[in-house]
Amino acid sequence: MKKTLTILALCLAGTAFSGMRASAQDPAGTVSYALPQTTIVFEVEAVREYFYAGPYAKYAQKYLGVTAREEDAVTCHLNSVRMTPTIEADQQARYYVDIVKGSTSFLSLCSQGLVAVSDGSFGDGSVWRFASQSGADFSDKGVSSNLTSEATTLYRGVQDDASFNRVAVQQNMVVQKSLEQRAQEAASTIFDLRKKRIQIVTGDTDATYSGEAMGAALEEIAALEKEYMSMFIGYSEYQTQTLKCDVVPEKDRKNQKYIAFRLSDTDGIVAADNVSGSPYILELEPQQFGETQGRASAAKGAVAVYRVPSICKVKLTDGVNPILQDRIAVYQLGTECYFPVGK
């Protein structure tokens, strides 16, 4: 996993360093800088399945011996998650340097500058939503007729010399097949196709197949069988969604647990505050800082403020099962230190 860890370097010569926290409007003749903070970026990829149940699903067990789902459904599951710690300027921890006229000065900063600027931009946001789906269409999934003939008996009156008599008349009527009749015919076709495939493979057929002709015939039979099977077991369509989610750990927060993002069957990957989805939780466990091994002599004059990051164990879970874990440096959960830069 890629980690972006950057050290803030301050190199000052011939300058007067105030060591004061900068205001929203920096004083004239000063250069401001900000302490670093860590933002944890998640690149999440999810796969969404649109399942359409087959019209003969309830007869799959009876005629094919398989269990089929009988209702349409939409489900979403994670495909991959990538976690990358990045460095940003902490706008709540800004300091400035006084520039002395006629002196030689320079301020060396790295990782996006870590300088407070009014028009700073560190990335463009984007929104991705699932496209609307049309309903299932099984109209081209079968070739058997939807109609059949059914015998019925009608009666008509025949008058003889003394009375009327009822005479039976045989007549064929065109009626619609029942759903189960159509399912039975489809199942019979599936078994016929399977038998035909075995006959071609074993050579138990009047026609001769070899080479490419055999392969083409078997592919066509497999395609037909798949179409008929979809009438029983249904079919699925898939879409992939990718989204970036940021988590900025808070220094004064006692419980270092954050909802990184949520996953919803209806909306896919959603923001942490969207309660329609199931939460994925980020847990941080900062290491304890040890005691310093000694104390240097106090220096008079200005000092520079810098941060020593805390090395944290991080773990992403779905509330029960761990998804990924690692160790990263988190600046704002560390400690602020000082070093002298002038007399």
Disulfide bonds with the S-S distance in Angstrom:
none
